[in-house]
Each structure stands twice: as C-alpha cells, then as structure tokens.
Amino acid sequence: MTVPASNRGCRWLVARAAPGLFTLFIAVSPMFASAESPFKAGVAAFQAGEYQQAVTHLERALAERGPSASLLHNLGVAHFRAGHYSEANQTFRLLLDYPGSRDVALYNLGLVALAQDREALARDYFERVTREAESDKLVGLALEQLAIMGEPEVSERPWQAVVSAALGYEDNLNLAADRTIQEQDAFFETLAWGTAYLVGDDALGLRATALINDRVYFSESDLRQTVARPGLALDYQVSDWRHTLSTDFEWSWVGGDRIERRDRLQWTLDRDTDIGRLRSRLDTTRIDAGDEFPELEGEQQSLELSWRRYWTRDWGTRLSYRFENNNRDDLEVGDDFFSVSPRRHAVEGDIYFHPADAWFTRLALQYRRSDYRDADRVDGESMGKREEDRWRMTGTAYYQLSAHWEWFVSAQSEVNRSNRDARDYERFEIMSGFEARF
C-alpha cells in the first residue's frame, strides 16, 4: 500500500511492509534522473527487493555526489530492509541535520529502535514526533505506533544506575575544607551511583540510594580522595507537587584519613509549571570530624531554590540560589583562632544545549560569597572576619555512543579571592572518560 505525500519538491512514498507493523519512507528525487545513475539503480534494486544491492548502489551515489536528504532517506531505508539496523540508525541520524526531513528521520529512528527491541527508545522517538512534527500524517502514524505498543511496562522495583571512569589533570589540588596545596597532578577517577525502589514507585515509594567516588593521583598518591554515600529516600506526590524526604550518610577520606562523616536529612519539593520546573531543597547535616580535622566537627544547614526551563527542544536554562550556614568547632591553637564556619550565598546560571541528537552540552557559571562567623586571631590580635568570593566556570559535553554509553569531556576553572592573601588561589581541572547509564 502506498500513500503519497510531499516534501521540498521530492515525491515521498509511504512503504508499509505489514499493516500496523512498521512504516518507512522512500523518496524519488529528480536530481538523480540519469538512467545510469547509481541512485536510480539503488531505487530499482530496492523496488525489486534486492536490498543489499540497493545499499551498494546508494553508498556509491553517496561517495560520488555527497549527501542529500533524499539519498540519506533511501540509504537508511535500504539498510533497514537489509537488516543493517546500526547502519540505518547512523544514516537517519545524519538526516536529522536537514530541517525539512527531521520529523521523518525521528519517526524512522523509532522504527529502527523497535527492530532492535529498544522499546523505551522507540517510544521516546514516536512521542517526539507527536509533539514536534508539522505533518498530520506523520503524527497519526506515530500515534498508531504508540497505540500498537500499548502502555509501557512498569517495573515493581524500577532502578537507575550510572558508572563512569575518566582520566584528568588538576593544576592545584583541592582538598578538605576548600583547601588547595599548590600541587599539580594527573588523576584517574571512577564513580558509581545507583537507586532502586524497595517498595512502591514515584507516586509513593521507598528507594535505596548509593554513591561512591574515588580519585587517585598519579604522583601524589597519598592524597587520594574517596567519598561513599549510602541512603534512603521516600518519594510521594501531593497534588502537582513531588516530595522527596531522604537521609544519607557520607564518608570522606583523603589519603586514607577520614575527613568527616555527614549524617544528612533532606527534603526536596518539585513541580512542573507552565514557566518551567521549580525546585526547593532544605537540608540539615550533623558532621562528625575525623581525627586529622577536628575543627570541622559541627552542623550545617542549607536551602536551595532553582528554576529550570527548556525554551526549545534543543536548549534550556537553569537558575539557582543556595544559602548555607555552618556552625563548626573552628580551629584554635593557643592565642590563634581561625573560623571554619562560613555563611555562604551562591548563585548559579546554567545553559543546556543539544547541538545534535547525539550531543548534550552544559555551561555553568557560579558565584559564591562566604562570610565567616567569627573574627580570626593571630598571636591574640584580631584580624577581622574572613571574607571570600569565588567564581567557578564549568563546561561539559556528552556524546552518545550507544543506548547506554556516552563519552564526555569536562573542564572547570575556579578563582578564589579573599581578604586573607594565603587563601587566594586559582585552579583549573580537565577530565575525559566514558559513562554508562542504565
């Protein structure tokens, strides 16, 4: 069965292999009108059911004439019919760069995902077509596919996990309590995070969470930094607001010495509105300092407010404000006293950008103001309260390699200015690695 449609002067045909199973598009373009054209030979082979030959001819046309919307469409279809699903996926991804063909490419990517038994990904593509496509016919086809697929299966205990490994370089090692030691070194960092519902779901459910992060320096091996954080979270929904009440226990080590253990209770409130996602987060933390850092013993409270909005499918912004209050034991040796109990105000702006479907980038700029609770003293003489201003810029880019794996690169530049010269520093860090999401 064929249904005619049109797109930029090309004649599109909807080729249906079986009712309700899948639908693909194939184009006949006047730019390849020569009888000896490899493009026409590819179309003829396709219509004869010789899909491998069609791929050969169309690949030759691509090499000779370069890419075009109609050629990439037909090549993607031929790969699909030949069972080359990875190649079909790559070809339709190239087609996303052609604005007039983007909606069709998204739909066909959904069909490829279905053929690969990647139902969640296929559902995502079809739903995007229903939201973004200008063609009523395409929207109808996507809705038909979603109806055939039915409601997504919901696991009784849904879970998520992230693991990553990266190599990096830091030109001023940043350790406990925002201290730097004017040393530079390369490092290897690993991270694992996971969460799983023990009972219920996001409407009302109890989750277990866990994180472990380890950074090993190549030369400064005695400054290895490790964080471990197990926890529990109760999710529940009241009207349009999503609530999470969580508790976790975080241990931090440097060079094998425990810096502190944090016992944290946190309440998070989220709501999606017409102007974007609103979030508030309130937490209180009890800090048990390690033997090497007794001055860090104490308490911390913080409040964070944020707003995030995607203005288009490709880019969005986030603004946040965070207040943090520390009440630590502070450092006192004889007549000398140094406060480690800052009150902090931080504002941050983020820009998210998807330059192409496989790419995701983020640029963040943060300013933090710290005012310390009590005046420092040296040899019994007051030096006034410490004040610090910190600027931090972070850029991150992810490239999707497969359904689960991504390559990433991240760079961060930090400048701290204080009314104590010894606390002035500049720091730069860059790292790159691979991340898997499940």
C-alpha angles and dihedrals in degrees: 000000000000130000119193122228135157140233128172096330095311122117110237123200125193106221112198117192096187131000110269094356104096142326129209135177128233125185134206109205126196091218089078098049099135114112089225094048113128086221092060089043089054093050091048091050090049093051088050091054093249095131098166090052089048089055091050093051095044093048087054090050089051092051093048103041105019127235126321132168095254094045094050091048093053093043091051091050092048091050090049094051090046089055094249095136098164091051091046090052092051092048095050089048088058088052090060088076090067106081094204091053101039097099092050090047091053091050093049091048087057090054091049090050090052090052089052091051091245095137098166091053092046091051090052092053094047092048090051089053091053090052101039112025118106093201114089088203092058092046089051092050091049091049089050091053091049090050091051091050091050125198115340116257112253117212117225087227109027116190141186132199139181128193126178142172125194145170119221150161130228122189097197116028111231113208139165122341093010092296121152125198103201092244128127128208146149118249145192115223131191128185134184126182132171144165131189135176112246090189135356127001140261091298090060120344148126119239133193116216134190138178133180124179125181129183118187119190118214098220102016094053092154088066096062111152121214133176127185123184125176119176152153129237132193113207122195138157128224114185107309094339124097115208130196122187109188142170128194141170118222126194121192126192134183117194090345093305116117112239098186147322117231122205104195135187114191138180120197126188123192135180133173112219138171089267096048140276117325121201136180125184128188124182142169123200135194112208123207107193124215123241092262095052108038092153090070094065112118144062140308133195127186141179124199128188122185142171125198130183136173106216093190135359089270106047144025144167139227130199124188142175125199131188119194128186121193128193107182133162090252126209118286124170116169108305092345121097131177124183118225092175107099129175106216137195117191131180123188136184123198132188119200118198134180105196088176135359093263093048131074122177134183131191119189132183120190132185119193128187118198125192115182120225101232137028118262120238131205119189087348095303120119117243095185127244120317117245127187138183119198128190119193128182121189130184123186132177127188127193118195111229097176141340091294109016128078135176115219141184124193133184129186132187122191132185122186122190122188140172083241109074091208089063096055112107145151124212137184129188134178131178140167133191148120130291130193123201123195 
